[in-house]
Amino acid sequence: MKNLFKYLGGDKNIWVLSIVLGILSVVSVFSFIPILVKTKEMSYSYLFFKHLILLGLGFVIMYIVHKIPVRVFSKLSKILFYISIVLLVLTMFMGESVNGADRWLKIPFLPFSFQTSDFAKLALVIYLARQLVKREKDFNDFNTVFKYILLPTGLTMFLILPSNLSTAVLIGLLAFVMMIMAKFPFKWIFLSMGGVTLIFSLLLLVSSAYPEALPRVDTWRSRIVNAFADEGEVDPNKNMQVNNALAAIKNGAVPKGPGNGVLKQYIPEAYADFYFAALIEEGGLLMAVVVIMLYMWLFYRIIKTSIGAKSEFATYLAVGIGVMMMSQVMVNMMVSTKLMPVTGQNMPLLSMGGTSAWFTCIAFGIVLSISREQMKEKKSDKPDNELNTITETQNAIA
């Protein structure tokens, strides 16, 4: 293990936690895919090795990214943001549909697709971290704030909104947290929240007259109604995923053991959006607590890295990545336990998310790059500190 860590820079805790989550993912996903095997008519071995290869490539990407200096991400922030906007627009017109939502874009010359919202979310975090530092002295100038902070955030949200409401909302919350960290004026935050609410309300009015403008509005409405209605008021077939997820959690009172879950075969997204429910059925409450503690520990290490960062850009960036990770975790758990309407958010590094694991690994690689630079600075400062101590001692003796 010591030999391995020679080549892995940055916070060793983040490396260990990421590897542990990856190993757990490989084991659990293999157990949670029987419904995918049945509906897609794919073999266990194909799905298993595909997930294993994608996850392995993700860790390779994480290693490469953690070697890149943080200042590079600052310089590339605008380019990455512009690319994300182009990809989101392309997805609206050329995206592949999954569960009625055009969220996926085909990677040329490769047998993979990816959710452009995953890339856009990370690109916006990097962009906002840069702009919140660069425009700090102009926070009271509305034109500057609107052009460089509020408009890019709103544009990203509304390009994602038609196909993925939950991700659009999470992006808004993520931007809100980063703005609070940067001591962004509350008057602009409240103004932007009012503007977003107004525009969203207008879009709903337009969709009621022209349903084709936002075809997923009926889906959002039915999911919200089903989530908060009494059991007798909702058609069981419409709430099948949630009911089976709750039954799986109840079944987990007596853990069924790896591979022995029953209800995972009746939850269409047991390996992704309802991962937490399938996990409890087979691993019980203890396994659920273990997974929660792993994520909490990882979040703590990311926040600790942000606190120790030498630049405000690195601080905001690490906080944004930590909040991005934990928001996905919380949504997955809350959906599985019917604490919020059904929506699609993976458990980072655990769910069978395909290329989404790559963007998680890139995000963690960026945090590792920040912590790696911190450790380098500490090592370079150490000889100087020791020399100063020796000099002070000699002076005291003299």
LUMDREN-388603 format. One line per 10 residues: number of its first residue (from 1); their letters; for each residue x, y, z of C-alpha. Coordinates in nm, 4 decimals, padded with zeros to 6 digits, always signed. Layout:
REM residues N
NUM> a> X Y Z | ...
This chain:
REM residues 398
1> mknlfkylgg> +00.0000 +00.0000 +00.0000 | +00.2863 +00.2392 +00.0840 | +00.4405 +00.1732 -00.2562 | +00.1064 +00.2531 -00.4206 | +00.0715 +00.5847 -00.2355 | +00.4139 +00.6909 -00.3640 | +00.2485 +00.7510 -00.6995 | -00.0791 +00.8942 -00.5646 | -00.0544 +01.2562 -00.4615 | -00.3035 +01.4525 -00.2575
11> dkniwvlsiv> -00.5250 +01.3457 +00.0318 | -00.4796 +00.9705 +00.0826 | -00.8194 +00.9521 +00.2543 | -00.9936 +01.0649 -00.0645 | -00.8063 +00.8018 -00.2644 | -00.8949 +00.5239 -00.0183 | -01.2610 +00.6269 +00.0075 | -01.2945 +00.6492 -00.3714 | -01.1386 +00.3044 -00.4173 | -01.3626 +00.1534 -00.1458
21> lgilsvvsvf> -01.6737 +00.3014 -00.3121 | -01.5528 +00.1715 -00.6480 | -01.5035 -00.1832 -00.5153 | -01.8459 -00.1748 -00.3482 | -01.9937 -00.0516 -00.6763 | -01.8510 -00.3414 -00.8769 | -01.9883 -00.5972 -00.6284 | -02.3303 -00.4381 -00.5755 | -02.4052 -00.3385 -00.9347 | -02.3475 -00.6979 -01.0474
31> sfipilvktk> -02.6123 -00.7958 -00.7936 | -02.8595 -00.5195 -00.8872 | -02.8828 -00.5675 -01.2669 | -03.1159 -00.8688 -01.3136 | -03.3997 -00.6442 -01.4351 | -03.1630 -00.4828 -01.6871 | -03.0568 -00.8260 -01.8085 | -03.4235 -00.9189 -01.8487 | -03.5516 -00.6016 -02.0172 | -03.2502 -00.5232 -02.2377
41> emsysylffk> -03.1677 -00.8878 -02.3085 | -02.8019 -00.8325 -02.2235 | -02.5746 -01.0802 -02.0500 | -02.4464 -01.0406 -01.6941 | -02.0887 -01.0667 -01.8138 | -02.1312 -00.7860 -02.0724 | -02.2880 -00.5449 -01.8220 | -02.0390 -00.6375 -01.5500 | -01.7279 -00.5911 -01.7640 | -01.8660 -00.2736 -01.9216
51> hlillglgfv> -01.9178 -00.1229 -01.5760 | -01.5776 -00.2484 -01.4578 | -01.3969 -00.1036 -01.7609 | -01.5740 +00.2337 -01.7392 | -01.5004 +00.2556 -01.3666 | -01.1364 +00.1546 -01.4209 | -01.0983 +00.4207 -01.6900 | -01.2550 +00.6671 -01.4456 | -00.9791 +00.6041 -01.1919 | -00.7172 +00.6455 -01.4654
61> imyivhkipv> -00.8768 +00.9815 -01.5503 | -00.8757 +01.0742 -01.1797 | -00.5025 +00.9998 -01.1610 | -00.4290 +01.2117 -01.4708 | -00.6440 +01.5038 -01.3500 | -00.4874 +01.5081 -01.0013 | -00.1499 +01.5779 -01.1672 | -00.2816 +01.8928 -01.3366 | -00.2112 +02.2197 -01.1461 | -00.5255 +02.3913 -01.0162
71> rvfsklskil> -00.4415 +02.7150 -01.2007 | -00.4954 +02.5300 -01.5304 | -00.8628 +02.4740 -01.4439 | -00.8939 +02.8431 -01.3655 | -00.7546 +02.9361 -01.7063 | -00.9768 +02.6835 -01.8847 | -01.2944 +02.7775 -01.6945 | -01.4476 +02.9930 -01.9707 | -01.3658 +02.7445 -02.2463 | -01.5146 +02.4562 -02.0485
81> fyisivllvl> -01.8300 +02.6580 -01.9795 | -01.8748 +02.7533 -02.3470 | -01.8250 +02.3902 -02.4523 | -02.0886 +02.2810 -02.1982 | -02.3421 +02.5280 -02.3415 | -02.2779 +02.4023 -02.6958 | -02.3196 +02.0413 -02.5812 | -02.6458 +02.1217 -02.3998 | -02.7852 +02.2871 -02.7136 | -02.6798 +01.9894 -02.9255
91> tmfmgesvng> -02.8508 +01.7576 -02.6771 | -03.1784 +01.9475 -02.7169 | -03.1772 +01.8794 -03.0929 | -02.9743 +01.5581 -03.1285 | -02.9963 +01.3946 -02.7871 | -03.0802 +01.0295 -02.7332 | -03.3988 +00.9695 -02.5374 | -03.3958 +00.7651 -02.2154 | -03.7199 +00.7295 -02.0167 | -03.8769 +01.0047 -02.2256
101> adrwlkipfl> -03.5974 +01.2573 -02.1663 | -03.3388 +01.3688 -02.4231 | -03.0411 +01.3810 -02.1889 | -02.7774 +01.1776 -02.3676 | -02.5338 +01.2630 -02.6438 | -02.3499 +01.0014 -02.8469 | -01.9702 +01.0081 -02.8281 | -01.8380 +00.9968 -03.1888 | -01.6533 +00.6774 -03.2869 | -01.7212 +00.5181 -02.9447
111> pfsfqtsdfa> -02.0053 +00.2871 -02.8292 | -02.0893 +00.5226 -02.5421 | -02.3258 +00.8081 -02.4707 | -02.3015 +01.0583 -02.1878 | -02.5307 +01.2975 -02.0049 | -02.4237 +01.6458 -02.1075 | -02.5736 +01.7792 -01.7830 | -02.2995 +01.5945 -01.5903 | -02.0326 +01.7838 -01.7819 | -02.2254 +02.1144 -01.7634
121> klalviylar> -02.2647 +02.0882 -01.3865 | -01.8912 +02.0456 -01.3292 | -01.8018 +02.3102 -01.5909 | -02.0315 +02.5612 -01.4194 | -01.8728 +02.4923 -01.0786 | -01.5265 +02.5638 -01.2240 | -01.6541 +02.8724 -01.4078 | -01.8361 +03.0159 -01.1034 | -01.5338 +02.9578 -00.8787 | -01.3247 +03.1643 -01.1218
131> qlvkrekdfn> -01.5799 +03.4429 -01.1709 | -01.6615 +03.4784 -00.8003 | -01.2936 +03.5533 -00.7389 | -01.2356 +03.7655 -01.0470 | -01.5490 +03.9822 -01.0061 | -01.5370 +04.0197 -00.6278 | -01.4713 +04.3944 -00.6432 | -01.7640 +04.4411 -00.8828 | -02.0299 +04.2572 -00.6804 | -02.2324 +04.5779 -00.6445
141> dfntvfkyil> -02.2359 +04.6417 -01.0195 | -02.5492 +04.4676 -01.1503 | -02.4377 +04.4676 -01.5158 | -02.1146 +04.2839 -01.4316 | -02.2852 +04.0438 -01.1901 | -02.5621 +03.9654 -01.4383 | -02.3288 +03.9161 -01.7351 | -02.0649 +03.6991 -01.5700 | -02.2476 +03.5172 -01.2873 | -02.6289 +03.5236 -01.2945
151> lptgltmfli> -02.6822 +03.4840 -01.6696 | -02.4425 +03.1867 -01.7134 | -02.6020 +03.0104 -01.4158 | -02.9560 +03.0731 -01.5400 | -02.8671 +02.9733 -01.8969 | -02.7225 +02.6407 -01.7796 | -03.0298 +02.5720 -01.5650 | -03.2822 +02.6452 -01.8403 | -03.0973 +02.4449 -02.1050 | -03.1067 +02.1432 -01.8713
161> lpsnlstavl> -03.4589 +02.2059 -01.7411 | -03.6661 +02.0591 -02.0301 | -03.5144 +01.7128 -01.9864 | -03.3983 +01.7076 -01.6238 | -03.5775 +01.9269 -01.3705 | -03.3965 +01.7838 -01.0651 | -03.0499 +01.8547 -01.2076 | -03.1542 +02.2095 -01.2988 | -03.2759 +02.2680 -00.9417 | -02.9578 +02.1168 -00.7941
171> igllafvmmi> -02.7466 +02.3448 -01.0120 | -02.9386 +02.6431 -00.8750 | -02.8805 +02.5275 -00.5165 | -02.5140 +02.4596 -00.5927 | -02.4676 +02.8107 -00.7314 | -02.6491 +02.9503 -00.4266 | -02.4062 +02.7772 -00.1855 | -02.1011 +02.8984 -00.3806 | -02.2361 +03.2540 -00.3829 | -02.2924 +03.2460 -00.0074
181> makfpfkwif> -01.9341 +03.1230 +00.0383 | -01.8067 +03.4133 -00.1735 | -02.0134 +03.6681 +00.0279 | -02.2153 +03.7496 -00.2816 | -02.4727 +04.0279 -00.2121 | -02.8080 +03.8834 -00.1010 | -02.9951 +04.1451 -00.3041 | -02.8715 +03.9857 -00.6266 | -02.9354 +03.6328 -00.4968 | -03.2976 +03.7131 -00.4085
191> lsmggvtlif> -03.3413 +03.8982 -00.7377 | -03.2125 +03.5996 -00.9347 | -03.4350 +03.3582 -00.7374 | -03.7357 +03.5757 -00.8166 | -03.6364 +03.5895 -01.1819 | -03.5946 +03.2114 -01.2053 | -03.9343 +03.1565 -01.0388 | -04.1022 +03.4026 -01.2751 | -03.9479 +03.2521 -01.5892 | -04.0302 +02.8973 -01.4756
201> sllllvssay> -04.3929 +03.0007 -01.4082 | -04.4155 +03.1550 -01.7561 | -04.2779 +02.8345 -01.9088 | -04.5462 +02.6336 -01.7278 | -04.8142 +02.8669 -01.8640 | -04.6741 +02.8316 -02.2153 | -04.6614 +02.4521 -02.1807 | -05.0287 +02.4416 -02.0784 | -05.1181 +02.6104 -02.4099 | -04.8480 +02.4360 -02.6145
211> pealprvdtw> -04.7716 +02.0968 -02.4509 | -04.5002 +02.0173 -02.7056 | -04.2905 +02.3089 -02.5713 | -04.2242 +02.1253 -02.2412 | -04.3442 +01.7676 -02.2920 | -04.2211 +01.6522 -01.9496 | -04.4398 +01.8909 -01.7491 | -04.7095 +01.6239 -01.7096 | -04.4437 +01.3820 -01.5839 | -04.3227 +01.6348 -01.3237
221> rsrivnafad> -04.6774 +01.7082 -01.2133 | -04.7768 +01.3422 -01.1768 | -04.4592 +01.2554 -00.9843 | -04.5107 +01.5422 -00.7402 | -04.8771 +01.4477 -00.6883 | -04.7936 +01.0782 -00.6464 | -04.5172 +01.1525 -00.3959 | -04.7402 +01.3415 -00.1536 | -05.0803 +01.1778 -00.2104 | -05.2253 +00.9090 +00.0163
231> egevdpnknm> -05.1794 +00.5506 -00.1011 | -05.5493 +00.5004 -00.1786 | -05.5567 +00.8063 -00.4038 | -05.2845 +00.6891 -00.6437 | -05.2901 +00.4097 -00.8996 | -05.0378 +00.1512 -00.7649 | -04.9032 +00.0987 -01.1179 | -04.8033 +00.4656 -01.1386 | -04.6175 +00.4452 -00.8086 | -04.4681 +00.1014 -00.8695
241> qvnnalaaik> -04.1019 +00.2064 -00.8418 | -04.1459 +00.3871 -00.5117 | -04.3714 +00.1190 -00.3605 | -04.1231 -00.1544 -00.4521 | -03.8342 +00.0564 -00.3187 | -04.0123 +00.1007 +00.0167 | -04.0895 -00.2714 +00.0254 | -03.7218 -00.3461 -00.0446 | -03.6185 -00.1235 +00.2456 | -03.8697 -00.2993 +00.4706
251> ngavpkgpgn> -03.7310 -00.6337 +00.3537 | -03.3875 -00.5140 +00.4611 | -03.4928 -00.5377 +00.8274 | -03.3548 -00.8880 +00.7892 | -03.0691 -00.8465 +00.5378 | -03.0981 -01.0862 +00.2447 | -02.7253 -01.0907 +00.1713 | -02.5379 -01.0129 -00.1536 | -02.7263 -01.1372 -00.4584 | -03.0297 -01.2568 -00.2620
261> gvlkqyipea> -03.2517 -00.9499 -00.2923 | -03.5954 -01.0161 -00.4363 | -03.7562 -00.6781 -00.5007 | -03.4557 -00.5436 -00.6942 | -03.5973 -00.7473 -00.9828 | -03.9058 -00.5247 -00.9843 | -03.7348 -00.1851 -00.9468 | -03.6417 -00.0631 -01.2985 | -03.3555 +00.1568 -01.1715 | -03.2272 -00.0562 -00.8806
271> yadfyfaali> -02.8701 -00.0199 -01.0097 | -02.8945 +00.3609 -01.0428 | -03.1755 +00.5932 -00.9277 | -03.3005 +00.3477 -00.6614 | -02.9593 +00.2132 -00.5650 | -03.0076 +00.2971 -00.1960 | -03.3247 +00.0857 -00.1682 | -03.1620 -00.2184 -00.3319 | -02.8578 -00.1746 -00.1071 | -03.0679 -00.1849 +00.2110
281> eeggllmavv> -03.2609 -00.4936 +00.0995 | -02.9402 -00.6952 +00.0635 | -02.7134 -00.5267 +00.3174 | -02.9614 -00.4060 +00.5779 | -02.9488 -00.0923 +00.7876 | -02.5843 -00.1534 +00.8821 | -02.4705 -00.1363 +00.5184 | -02.6771 +00.1787 +00.4661 | -02.5059 +00.3425 +00.7652 | -02.1641 +00.2343 +00.6347
291> vimlymwlfy> -02.2305 +00.3912 +00.2937 | -02.3610 +00.7128 +00.4503 | -02.0514 +00.7336 +00.6725 | -01.8226 +00.6793 +00.3722 | -01.9834 +00.9703 +00.1901 | -01.9805 +01.1896 +00.5020 | -01.6114 +01.1159 +00.5552 | -01.5398 +01.1931 +00.1900 | -01.7350 +01.5203 +00.2165 | -01.5409 +01.6114 +00.5317
301> riiktsigak> -01.2061 +01.5517 +00.3569 | -01.3154 +01.7635 +00.0581 | -01.4242 +02.0502 +00.2849 | -01.0988 +02.0181 +00.4814 | -00.9098 +02.0471 +00.1530 | -01.1089 +02.3590 +00.0647 | -01.0281 +02.5204 +00.4001 | -00.6561 +02.4559 +00.3549 | -00.6466 +02.5837 -00.0040 | -00.4092 +02.8742 -00.0693
311> sefatylavg> -00.6363 +03.0466 -00.3205 | -01.0012 +03.1502 -00.3053 | -01.0567 +02.9878 -00.6449 | -00.9464 +02.6483 -00.5086 | -01.1600 +02.6968 -00.1964 | -01.4795 +02.7732 -00.3910 | -01.4050 +02.4952 -00.6389 | -01.3591 +02.2272 -00.3709 | -01.6720 +02.3397 -00.1828 | -01.8726 +02.3309 -00.5066
321> igvmmmsqvm> -01.7558 +01.9765 -00.5834 | -01.8317 +01.8601 -00.2278 | -02.1839 +02.0044 -00.2385 | -02.2383 +01.8617 -00.5869 | -02.1505 +01.5122 -00.4627 | -02.3573 +01.5255 -00.1427 | -02.6643 +01.6693 -00.3167 | -02.6726 +01.3693 -00.5509 | -02.6326 +01.1293 -00.2583 | -02.9128 +01.2924 -00.0601
331> vnmmvstklm> -03.1532 +01.2999 -00.3567 | -03.0950 +00.9291 -00.4287 | -03.1638 +00.8390 -00.0656 | -03.4679 +01.0672 -00.0378 | -03.6234 +00.9332 -00.3591 | -03.5723 +00.5734 -00.2422 | -03.7434 +00.6505 +00.0897 | -04.0270 +00.8579 -00.0681 | -03.9161 +01.1800 +00.0984 | -03.9265 +01.3548 -00.2393
341> pvtgqnmpll> -04.0726 +01.2896 -00.5866 | -03.9109 +01.0347 -00.8161 | -03.6203 +01.1775 -01.0136 | -03.2962 +01.0544 -01.1619 | -02.9810 +01.1125 -00.9567 | -02.7091 +00.8492 -00.9247 | -02.5053 +00.7658 -00.6166 | -02.1574 +00.8968 -00.7124 | -01.9137 +00.6098 -00.7873 | -02.1681 +00.3530 -00.6622
351> smggtsawft> -02.4510 +00.3503 -00.9143 | -02.4107 +00.1957 -01.2565 | -02.3892 +00.5339 -01.4250 | -02.1531 +00.4598 -01.7128 | -01.9715 +00.7748 -01.8193 | -02.1206 +00.9709 -01.5246 | -01.8546 +00.7954 -01.3139 | -01.5921 +00.9677 -01.5312 | -01.7176 +01.3135 -01.4379 | -01.7245 +01.2141 -01.0697
361> ciafgivlsi> -01.3640 +01.0960 -01.1036 | -01.2665 +01.4215 -01.2775 | -01.4255 +01.6187 -00.9917 | -01.2436 +01.4135 -00.7272 | -00.9225 +01.4452 -00.9300 | -00.9530 +01.8242 -00.9124 | -00.9896 +01.8103 -00.5325 | -00.6865 +01.5800 -00.5155 | -00.4925 +01.8299 -00.7290 | -00.5762 +02.1021 -00.4748
371> sreqmkekks> -00.4663 +01.8863 -00.1793 | -00.1524 +01.7707 -00.3666 | -00.0418 +02.1326 -00.4073 | -00.1096 +02.1955 -00.0377 | +00.1146 +01.9053 +00.0591 | +00.3901 +02.0264 -00.1738 | +00.3822 +02.3693 -00.0108 | +00.3984 +02.2170 +00.3367 | +00.7027 +02.0093 +00.2393 | +00.8777 +02.3081 +00.0839
381> dkpdnelnti> +00.8056 +02.5207 +00.3930 | +00.9334 +02.2571 +00.6357 | +01.3137 +02.3024 +00.5786 | +01.2751 +02.6804 +00.6094 | +01.0884 +02.6385 +00.9380 | +01.3538 +02.4010 +01.0700 | +01.6315 +02.6428 +00.9644 | +01.4557 +02.9322 +01.1382 | +01.4213 +02.7238 +01.4561 | +01.7933 +02.6366 +01.4532
391> tetqnaia> +01.8895 +03.0024 +01.3955 | +01.6642 +03.1207 +01.6792 | +01.8164 +02.8583 +01.9120 | +02.1729 +02.9639 +01.8218 | +02.0846 +03.3287 +01.8791 | +01.9319 +03.2449 +02.2150 | +02.2468 +03.0551 +02.3203 | +02.4709 +03.3410 +02.2014
